[in-house]
Amino acid sequence: MRDTSTSTTCPSRLDDVWSWWRDQMPVARQWAYFDHSAVAPLSEPAAQTLRQFTEAASNSGDVHWLDWSAKVETLRTLTAELIQCRSDEVALVPNTTTGINFVANGYPWQKGDNVILPEGEFPSNRFPWLNLADRGVSVKTIPRRDGHVEVDDLIAAIDEHTKMIAVSWVGYASGFRIDLDRLVKEAHARGVLVFLDAIQGLGIYPLDLRTCDVDFLSADGHKWLLGPEGAGVAVIRRRHLETLRCENVGWASVRNAHLFSGATFDLRDDAGRFETGSANMSGLMAFASSLEMFVQVGRIHGPTAIGDRVLERAARLRQLIAEKGGKLLFKNDPPETHGSGIVTFEVPGESPADFRSRGLENGVVLSCRGGGVRASVHVYNDDADLQRLTDLISN
């Protein structure tokens, strides 16, 4: 009989990892949950951290503040381990959009500069760049091909005024995963920087910033990383720290930040200079607790284990959808390079909204995106979850 305890220690056998992970997901007791691309359910480690914080804060006020602060700092070090960057390149942010604005507002643009974006980006990765129009910066929007973002198209759009390419790692509707290594190499060869909206890929697919030299990235923890809303991370590489102007500063932006009466305006020599004031400590601590699961799997089973599992689950779901007569909307081939956990499909004779509603009535959680029903499959979704979803197609 399988051990159903909720140990937070990752098993040493890969075959045991995914059932262990499922045990960390209370949502699985009731729902077949396929909405990780929108807002994920909290992992049990994250939920437990929030419960402990609430009890301590209500009973003792700030007595445990130093302990909380130390726990928050583990998020910085865990992120650095996850993507192989320096911990002083990691800023703790409330959301992906904040990290995007660090770069969009802080970069030393000149009139006539331009930024390249693929079409169909989520608004968070469009509006901050469009907001630069009054500074004389234009946005070049490059068409997708059947939902795909082709590196060749982005590179071909570069001209002498291009300063940056801003792109999502994984398309939120199509699920297409860009060839990030090639994009960064090609862009840098032409003197162009790369900003990565990593929210649909961080923690799932391997990213080693020692070899894939992304300049900036930002991501929330509330999707695939199974943390709460209002807690995320941004990365600003050391070489760019002095390039970006801090548009917003506060007491936490400076060295010796806790010497309030004697504080001087001397910005921190790390990405923490962008953290202006009091943090969402409970959220960041909970995010760190959830992220620890991902890092553990990477330590024991290697950086590709999680992504391989997600791609296998998504492939199985696509197969079942096709067998039941559903229509898959995007082909992200080859899946090992361009696939993701996002599967978007149509059900003949039924609107996406109606199918989603019927799913909720039957314990299946989905979204409507990209003109169809979007299912986002995580490592803990088992065969019973997949069957529960696809049984609805033929009913």
PyMOL commands that set and color helices and strands:
alter all, ss='L'
color gray80, all
select helices_A, chain A and resi 14-23+26-29+44-60+65-83+87-89+96-106+123-125+127-135+151-156+180-189+238-240+251-253+271-274+281-301+305-323+335-338+352-361+383-390
alter helices_A, ss='H'
color red, helices_A
select strands_A, chain A and resi 32-33+90-93+114-118+138-142+162-168+193-197+216-220+232-236+327-328+342-346+364-365+367-369+372-376
alter strands_A, ss='S'
color yellow, strands_A
deselect
rebuild
show_as cartoon
